[in-house]
Amino acid sequence: MKITMDPQCLLCYLQRHLQTARSLGDDKTAMAFARELMQQLIDAPEWAASPHFGPGLAKLYTKYYGLEEDRFRQEKLESNRFVLERMDAVRSRIRAQEDPVYAGLQFAILGNYLDFSALQGKVSYEELDRMLETALEMELDPENYKSFCRDLERGGKLLYLTDNAGEIGFDRLLAEEIRRKYPRMEITFCVRGGPASNDATREDAQAVGISFPVIDNGTRVGGTELETVSRECLEALQSADVILAKGMGNTETMLGCGLNVYFAFLVKCKRIADIFDKPMMTPMLVREKA
């Protein structure tokens, strides 16, 4: 099952973006914006999950409010800078642990907090600093983690599907630990094909010093839709022995795809919380084949 839009998602989606629209202009403009947004929802394929609407939504913000195509660019720059300033200290903490891969995964999932779209107005760097202090207390599903390590031990190809800018710096640290412990595993990063909220692109991968091969999904969708990704991305997905998919957008668009995917994210919306029966902000490691 893909986590497609349902009435709960629809109400949340419309309310969130109408609040933003009203804050940017008058009610008349907001209504015109809303009509086109609702038409996009009506015209979408039945399989569409929430991230599918991102590119069309971005065009509406540009059309009605003159917002830049990359409207979260400043947040992305600040997020990358925040992580880079802490990278050496976090790496030292990771490598001091008995299992650096597990510790790297803890920090990588914690980095999923850097989501200026899902957590509108609620992202605080001060709060993230506090969260970093307790990152090593994070508990993840032990069976799914054991399975993840068994798959890494076998070697082959790992495709690392990223989510947010800034967060990708913590992803780098996890990938480095995977390479150190499982040197037979070939690692490739996959970013978005263009601006998609504050999601990571090739520019962000370069900014945080990703040393692994980097591809993109060929779209501005904040997830990984097998129906719309580039041929290069689809071939990488199909040939990967293991896929690590960060964030809710990748979870929404890929759950039920049948590939060997491990979803790693923080619960940041009520629909996801209900599906997995977990409180908000719960760290998750979910295996697709489970």
C-alpha positions as CSV (number, residue, x, y, z in Angstrom):
1,M,0.0,0.0,0.0
2,K,1.1,3.5,-0.8
3,I,0.0,6.0,1.7
4,T,-2.4,7.8,-0.7
5,M,-4.4,10.9,0.2
6,D,-7.5,10.3,2.3
7,P,-10.0,12.8,3.8
8,Q,-7.7,13.3,6.8
9,C,-4.8,14.1,4.6
10,L,-6.9,16.3,2.3
11,L,-8.2,18.5,5.2
12,C,-4.7,18.8,6.7
13,Y,-3.2,19.6,3.3
14,L,-5.7,22.3,2.4
15,Q,-5.8,23.9,5.8
16,R,-2.0,24.1,6.0
17,H,-1.6,25.7,2.6
18,L,-4.6,28.0,2.9
19,Q,-3.2,29.3,6.2
20,T,0.0,30.1,4.4
21,A,-1.8,31.7,1.4
22,R,-3.8,34.0,3.7
23,S,-0.7,35.0,5.5
24,L,0.8,36.1,2.1
25,G,-2.1,38.1,0.8
26,D,-5.8,38.9,0.8
27,D,-8.7,36.5,0.9
28,K,-9.6,37.0,-2.7
29,T,-6.2,35.8,-3.8
30,A,-6.3,33.0,-1.3
31,M,-9.6,31.8,-2.8
32,A,-8.2,31.8,-6.4
33,F,-5.1,29.9,-5.1
34,A,-7.4,27.4,-3.3
35,R,-9.6,26.8,-6.4
36,E,-6.5,25.8,-8.5
37,L,-5.1,23.7,-5.7
38,M,-8.3,21.8,-5.3
39,Q,-8.4,21.3,-9.1
40,Q,-4.9,19.7,-8.9
41,L,-6.2,17.4,-6.2
42,I,-9.2,16.4,-8.3
43,D,-7.1,15.8,-11.5
44,A,-4.4,13.7,-9.7
45,P,-4.2,9.9,-10.2
46,E,-5.7,7.7,-7.5
47,W,-2.2,6.4,-6.5
48,A,-1.0,9.9,-5.6
49,A,0.4,10.4,-2.2
50,S,0.8,13.8,-0.6
51,P,4.3,14.5,-2.0
52,H,3.0,14.1,-5.5
53,F,1.4,17.6,-5.3
54,G,4.5,19.5,-4.4
55,P,5.6,20.6,-7.9
56,G,2.1,21.9,-8.8
57,L,1.8,23.6,-5.4
58,A,5.1,25.4,-5.9
59,K,3.9,26.8,-9.2
60,L,0.8,28.2,-7.5
61,Y,2.9,29.9,-4.9
62,T,4.9,31.5,-7.7
63,K,1.9,32.4,-9.7
64,Y,-0.2,34.0,-7.0
65,Y,2.5,35.3,-4.5
66,G,5.7,35.6,-6.6
67,L,7.6,33.2,-4.4
68,E,10.9,31.8,-5.7
69,E,10.9,28.3,-7.1
70,D,13.4,27.4,-4.4
71,R,11.5,29.2,-1.6
72,F,13.1,27.3,1.2
73,R,16.7,28.0,0.0
74,Q,17.6,30.1,3.0
75,E,16.4,27.4,5.4
76,K,18.4,24.8,3.4
77,L,21.6,26.9,3.6
78,E,21.1,27.4,7.4
79,S,20.4,23.7,8.0
80,N,23.5,22.6,6.1
81,R,25.6,25.2,8.0
82,F,24.2,24.0,11.4
83,V,25.0,20.4,10.7
84,L,28.5,21.1,9.3
85,E,29.4,23.1,12.4
86,R,28.6,20.0,14.5
87,M,29.7,17.2,12.2
88,D,33.1,16.6,13.8
89,A,31.7,16.4,17.3
90,V,28.8,14.1,16.2
91,R,31.2,11.9,14.3
92,S,33.4,11.5,17.5
93,R,30.3,10.6,19.5
94,I,29.2,8.0,16.9
95,R,32.6,6.4,16.8
96,A,32.9,6.2,20.5
97,Q,29.9,3.8,20.6
98,E,30.0,0.0,20.7
99,D,28.0,0.0,17.5
100,P,28.8,3.1,15.4
101,V,26.3,2.0,12.6
102,Y,23.4,2.0,15.1
103,A,24.6,5.3,16.6
104,G,24.9,6.8,13.1
105,L,21.3,5.7,12.4
106,Q,20.1,7.4,15.6
107,F,21.6,10.7,14.5
108,A,20.4,10.3,10.9
109,I,16.8,9.8,12.0
110,L,17.0,12.6,14.5
111,G,18.1,14.9,11.6
112,N,14.7,14.2,10.0
113,Y,13.5,17.0,12.4
114,L,14.9,19.5,9.9
115,D,11.6,19.6,8.0
116,F,10.5,23.2,7.4
117,S,7.5,22.0,5.4
118,A,5.9,19.4,7.6
119,L,6.8,21.3,10.8
120,Q,5.8,24.7,9.6
121,G,7.0,27.3,12.0
122,K,8.0,24.7,14.6
123,V,11.6,23.9,13.7
124,S,14.1,25.3,16.3
125,Y,17.8,24.9,16.1
126,E,17.9,25.3,19.9
127,E,15.6,22.4,20.2
128,L,17.6,20.4,17.8
129,D,20.7,21.0,19.8
130,R,18.9,19.6,22.8
131,M,17.8,16.6,20.8
132,L,21.3,15.9,19.7
133,E,22.4,15.6,23.4
134,T,20.0,12.7,23.9
135,A,20.2,11.1,20.4
136,L,22.0,8.1,21.7
137,E,19.0,7.2,23.9
138,M,16.9,6.7,20.8
139,E,15.3,3.2,20.6
140,L,14.7,1.6,17.2
141,D,13.0,-1.7,16.3
142,P,15.7,-4.3,17.2
143,E,14.5,-7.0,14.7
144,N,14.4,-4.5,11.8
145,Y,17.9,-3.3,12.8
146,K,19.3,-6.8,12.9
147,S,17.8,-7.5,9.5
148,F,19.3,-4.3,8.2
149,C,22.7,-5.3,9.4
150,R,22.4,-8.8,7.9
151,D,21.5,-7.3,4.5
152,L,24.5,-5.0,4.8
153,E,26.8,-7.9,5.7
154,R,25.9,-9.6,2.4
155,G,27.3,-6.7,0.5
156,G,26.1,-5.5,-2.9
157,K,24.5,-2.2,-3.5
158,L,22.9,0.2,-1.0
159,L,20.8,3.0,-2.4
160,Y,20.4,5.8,0.2
161,L,17.3,7.9,-0.5
162,T,17.7,11.3,1.2
163,D,15.1,13.7,2.5
164,N,15.9,17.1,3.9
165,A,18.8,19.5,3.5
166,G,20.9,19.6,6.7
167,E,19.7,16.1,7.6
168,I,21.8,14.9,4.6
169,G,24.9,15.8,6.7
170,F,23.9,13.2,9.3
171,D,23.2,10.8,6.5
172,R,26.8,11.3,5.4
173,L,28.0,10.2,8.8
174,L,25.8,7.1,8.8
175,A,27.0,6.1,5.3
176,E,30.6,6.6,6.4
177,E,30.1,4.1,9.3
178,I,28.4,1.6,7.0
179,R,31.3,1.8,4.6
180,R,33.8,1.3,7.5
181,K,31.9,-1.8,8.9
182,Y,30.7,-3.2,5.6
183,P,33.3,-2.4,3.0
184,R,31.8,-4.7,0.4
185,M,28.6,-2.6,0.2
186,E,28.6,-0.1,-2.6
187,I,26.7,3.1,-1.5
188,T,25.0,5.5,-3.8
189,F,23.0,8.6,-2.6
190,C,19.8,9.8,-4.3
191,V,18.6,13.3,-3.9
192,R,15.7,15.3,-5.4
193,G,15.9,16.4,-9.1
194,G,15.1,20.0,-8.3
195,P,13.7,22.3,-5.5
196,A,11.2,20.4,-3.4
197,S,10.4,22.3,-0.2
198,N,13.6,22.1,1.8
199,D,14.6,18.6,0.5
200,A,18.2,17.9,-0.4
201,T,19.4,18.3,-4.0
202,R,22.8,17.8,-5.6
203,E,23.8,21.2,-4.3
204,D,23.1,20.2,-0.7
205,A,25.0,16.9,-1.1
206,Q,28.0,18.8,-2.3
207,A,27.6,21.4,0.5
208,V,27.9,18.7,3.3
209,G,30.7,16.8,1.6
210,I,29.0,13.6,0.4
211,S,31.9,11.6,-1.0
212,F,29.7,8.8,-2.4
213,P,28.2,8.7,-6.0
214,V,25.1,10.9,-6.1
215,I,22.2,10.6,-8.5
216,D,18.8,12.4,-8.4
217,N,15.2,11.2,-8.8
218,G,14.6,13.4,-11.9
219,T,11.6,15.1,-10.3
220,R,10.7,17.8,-7.8
221,V,8.4,15.4,-5.9
222,G,9.4,15.2,-2.3
223,G,9.4,11.5,-2.3
224,T,10.3,8.6,-4.6
225,E,7.4,7.8,-7.0
226,L,8.3,4.7,-9.1
227,E,5.8,6.0,-11.6
228,T,7.6,9.3,-12.2
229,V,11.3,9.0,-11.3
230,S,14.0,9.1,-14.0
231,R,15.2,6.0,-15.7
232,E,18.5,6.3,-13.9
233,C,16.8,6.4,-10.5
234,L,14.4,3.6,-11.3
235,E,17.3,1.3,-12.5
236,A,19.1,2.2,-9.2
237,L,16.1,1.2,-7.2
238,Q,15.6,-2.0,-9.0
239,S,19.2,-3.1,-8.9
240,A,19.8,-2.2,-5.2
241,D,20.2,-5.0,-2.7
242,V,19.2,-2.7,0.1
243,I,17.4,0.7,0.1
244,L,17.5,3.1,3.0
245,A,14.7,5.6,2.6
246,K,14.8,8.6,4.8
247,G,11.7,10.7,5.8
248,M,8.0,10.5,5.5
249,G,7.8,11.6,1.9
250,N,9.8,8.5,0.8
251,T,7.6,6.4,3.1
252,E,4.4,7.8,1.8
253,T,5.4,7.1,-1.8
254,M,7.2,3.8,-1.5
255,L,5.4,1.8,1.2
256,G,4.2,-1.5,-0.3
257,C,6.6,-1.2,-3.3
258,G,8.0,-4.7,-2.7
259,L,11.6,-3.7,-2.8
260,N,14.0,-4.3,0.1
261,V,13.5,-1.0,1.7
262,Y,14.2,0.2,5.3
263,F,12.2,3.4,6.1
264,A,13.8,5.6,8.7
265,F,12.0,8.7,9.8
266,L,10.3,10.7,12.6
267,V,6.5,10.6,12.9
268,K,5.4,14.1,12.0
269,C,1.8,13.9,10.9
270,K,-1.4,12.4,12.4
271,R,-2.0,10.1,9.4
272,I,1.4,8.4,9.8
273,A,0.9,8.3,13.6
274,D,-2.4,6.5,13.1
275,I,-1.0,4.0,10.5
276,F,1.9,3.0,12.7
277,D,0.1,3.5,16.0
278,K,2.9,5.7,17.4
279,P,2.9,9.1,19.0
280,M,4.1,12.2,17.2
281,M,7.9,12.5,16.8
282,T,8.5,8.8,17.4
283,P,11.7,7.6,15.7
284,M,10.9,4.7,13.3
285,L,12.9,2.0,11.5
286,V,10.4,0.1,9.4
287,R,11.2,-2.8,7.0
288,E,9.2,-3.0,3.8
289,K,9.3,-6.7,3.5
290,A,8.1,-7.1,7.1
